[in-house]
């Protein structure tokens, strides 16, 4: 069974070292000047992850975070068939790491939050307001709300404020897998 830290090490190896080999094998990087395979991969992946419609300017600023100073044109010139093959090869390797990882599914997920959500006035009778104020309906999530297996009981959400009446109402169960 793989641990999360083993999967993390494998993915980091692909992002940092294996990407350089794959870039050369696919012809994406023929000789390294400014971009290494790892630089190009991380520029594109993290650039598009944070901004799916990232412009060339945005991608060059992501490259700068890797201390790679390139122009918009330099990034644009990388969009070739060999770059697509490189990204596909990286995706295959990363996917194989995740597919072969036999990670244990947690028995319990603990939601820690103290959010309060305003509800319509029609629900004021069902959900007393914060501090017991009857005019404002609010739903609150307790600071620690275990969402787990049947053995631990049905997950519940707290209505009212923490200092208020603290009545528990069942929450609809959803599968974690």
C-alpha positions as CSV (number, residue, x, y, z in Angstrom):
1,X,0.0,0.0,0.0
2,X,1.4,3.4,-1.0
3,X,1.4,6.3,1.5
4,X,0.5,9.8,0.6
5,X,4.1,10.8,1.1
6,X,5.3,8.1,-1.3
7,X,2.8,9.4,-4.0
8,X,4.0,12.9,-3.3
9,X,7.7,11.9,-3.8
10,X,6.8,10.1,-7.0
11,X,4.9,13.1,-8.4
12,X,7.6,15.5,-7.4
13,X,10.2,13.3,-9.1
14,X,8.2,13.4,-12.3
15,X,7.7,17.2,-12.1
16,X,11.3,18.0,-11.3
17,X,13.5,15.3,-12.8
18,X,11.7,12.9,-15.1
19,X,10.1,15.9,-17.0
20,X,13.6,16.8,-18.2
21,X,14.2,13.3,-19.7
22,X,10.7,13.2,-21.3
23,X,11.2,16.6,-22.8
24,X,14.4,15.4,-24.6
25,X,12.8,12.1,-25.6
26,X,9.8,13.7,-27.2
27,X,11.9,16.4,-28.9
28,X,10.2,19.2,-27.0
29,X,13.6,20.4,-25.6
30,X,16.4,19.8,-28.0
31,X,19.0,21.9,-26.2
32,X,18.4,23.6,-22.9
33,X,18.8,27.4,-23.0
34,X,16.3,29.0,-20.7
35,X,13.6,26.3,-20.4
36,X,14.3,22.9,-19.0
37,X,11.6,20.2,-19.3
38,X,10.7,20.8,-15.6
39,X,10.5,24.6,-16.1
40,X,8.2,24.3,-19.2
41,X,6.0,21.7,-17.6
42,X,5.5,23.6,-14.3
43,X,5.0,26.9,-16.2
44,X,2.2,25.5,-18.3
45,X,0.6,23.2,-15.6
46,X,0.6,25.7,-12.8
47,X,-0.1,28.6,-15.1
48,X,-3.2,27.0,-16.5
49,X,-4.2,25.5,-13.2
50,X,-4.4,28.9,-11.6
51,X,-5.8,30.6,-14.8
52,X,-7.3,28.2,-17.3
53,X,-7.5,31.0,-19.9
54,X,-4.0,32.3,-19.1
55,X,-2.5,34.7,-21.6
56,X,1.1,34.4,-22.8
57,X,2.0,37.2,-20.4
58,X,0.6,35.3,-17.5
59,X,2.5,32.2,-18.4
60,X,5.7,34.2,-18.7
61,X,5.1,35.5,-15.2
62,X,4.7,32.0,-13.9
63,X,8.0,31.1,-15.6
64,X,9.5,34.0,-13.7
65,X,8.6,32.3,-10.4
66,X,10.9,29.5,-11.5
67,X,13.5,32.1,-12.2
68,X,13.2,31.6,-16.0
69,X,13.2,35.0,-17.8
70,X,11.5,34.5,-21.2
71,X,9.4,36.5,-23.5
72,X,5.8,35.9,-24.6
73,X,7.2,34.8,-28.0
74,X,9.5,32.2,-26.4
75,X,6.5,30.6,-24.6
76,X,4.4,30.8,-27.8
77,X,7.1,29.0,-29.8
78,X,6.9,26.1,-27.4
79,X,3.3,25.2,-28.5
80,X,4.3,22.5,-30.9
81,X,3.4,18.9,-31.6
82,X,6.4,17.8,-29.7
83,X,5.3,19.9,-26.7
84,X,1.9,18.2,-26.9
85,X,3.6,14.8,-26.9
86,X,5.7,15.8,-24.0
87,X,2.7,16.9,-21.9
88,X,0.9,13.6,-22.8
89,X,3.9,11.6,-21.7
90,X,4.0,13.4,-18.4
91,X,0.3,12.9,-17.9
92,X,0.7,9.2,-18.6
93,X,3.4,8.9,-16.0
94,X,1.6,10.9,-13.4
95,X,-1.6,9.0,-14.0
96,X,0.2,5.7,-13.6
97,X,1.5,6.8,-10.2
98,X,-2.0,7.7,-9.0
99,X,-3.7,4.7,-10.5
100,X,-1.2,2.2,-9.0
101,X,-1.3,3.9,-5.6
102,X,-3.5,1.9,-3.3
103,X,-4.3,4.6,-0.8
104,X,-6.5,3.9,2.2
105,X,-9.8,5.7,2.1
106,X,-10.3,7.5,5.4
107,X,-13.0,6.4,7.7
108,X,-13.9,9.9,8.8
109,X,-13.6,13.4,7.4
110,X,-13.7,16.2,10.0
111,X,-15.0,19.5,8.8
112,X,-13.7,22.4,10.9
113,X,-15.5,25.6,10.3
114,X,-17.4,28.3,12.0
115,X,-19.4,29.6,9.1
116,X,-22.9,31.1,9.5
117,X,-25.2,31.2,6.5
118,X,-28.2,33.6,6.2
119,X,-31.4,31.9,5.4
120,X,-34.7,33.3,3.9
121,X,-37.2,34.7,6.4
122,X,-39.5,31.8,5.6
123,X,-37.1,29.4,7.4
124,X,-36.9,31.6,10.6
125,X,-39.4,29.3,12.3
126,X,-37.2,26.2,11.6
127,X,-33.8,27.9,12.3
128,X,-33.7,30.4,15.1
129,X,-31.4,33.3,14.5
130,X,-28.0,33.8,16.0
131,X,-28.2,34.7,19.7
132,X,-31.8,33.7,19.7
133,X,-33.1,36.5,17.6
134,X,-36.3,35.3,16.0
135,X,-36.2,37.6,13.0
136,X,-33.1,36.3,11.3
137,X,-32.8,32.6,10.3
138,X,-29.2,31.3,10.1
139,X,-27.6,27.9,9.8
140,X,-24.3,27.4,11.5
141,X,-21.7,24.7,11.1
142,X,-20.1,23.8,14.5
143,X,-16.3,24.3,14.8
144,X,-15.8,20.5,14.6
145,X,-18.4,18.5,12.7
146,X,-17.4,14.8,12.1
147,X,-18.8,13.4,8.9
148,X,-18.1,9.7,9.1
149,X,-19.3,6.2,9.1
150,X,-22.7,4.9,10.3
151,X,-21.0,3.7,13.5
152,X,-20.3,7.3,14.5
153,X,-23.9,8.2,13.8
154,X,-25.5,10.3,11.2
155,X,-23.8,13.6,10.3
156,X,-25.6,16.6,11.7
157,X,-25.4,20.3,11.3
158,X,-25.9,22.7,14.2
159,X,-28.7,25.2,13.9
160,X,-28.7,28.4,16.0
161,X,-25.7,30.1,17.6
162,X,-23.1,28.3,19.7
163,X,-24.5,29.9,22.9
164,X,-28.1,29.4,21.8
165,X,-30.3,26.4,22.0
166,X,-28.0,24.1,19.9
167,X,-30.7,21.9,18.4
168,X,-29.3,19.2,16.0
169,X,-30.9,18.6,12.6
170,X,-29.9,15.6,10.4
171,X,-27.8,16.4,7.3
172,X,-28.3,14.4,4.1
173,X,-25.6,11.7,4.0
174,X,-23.3,11.6,0.9
175,X,-20.7,9.1,0.0
176,X,-17.0,10.1,0.4
177,X,-15.9,7.9,-2.5
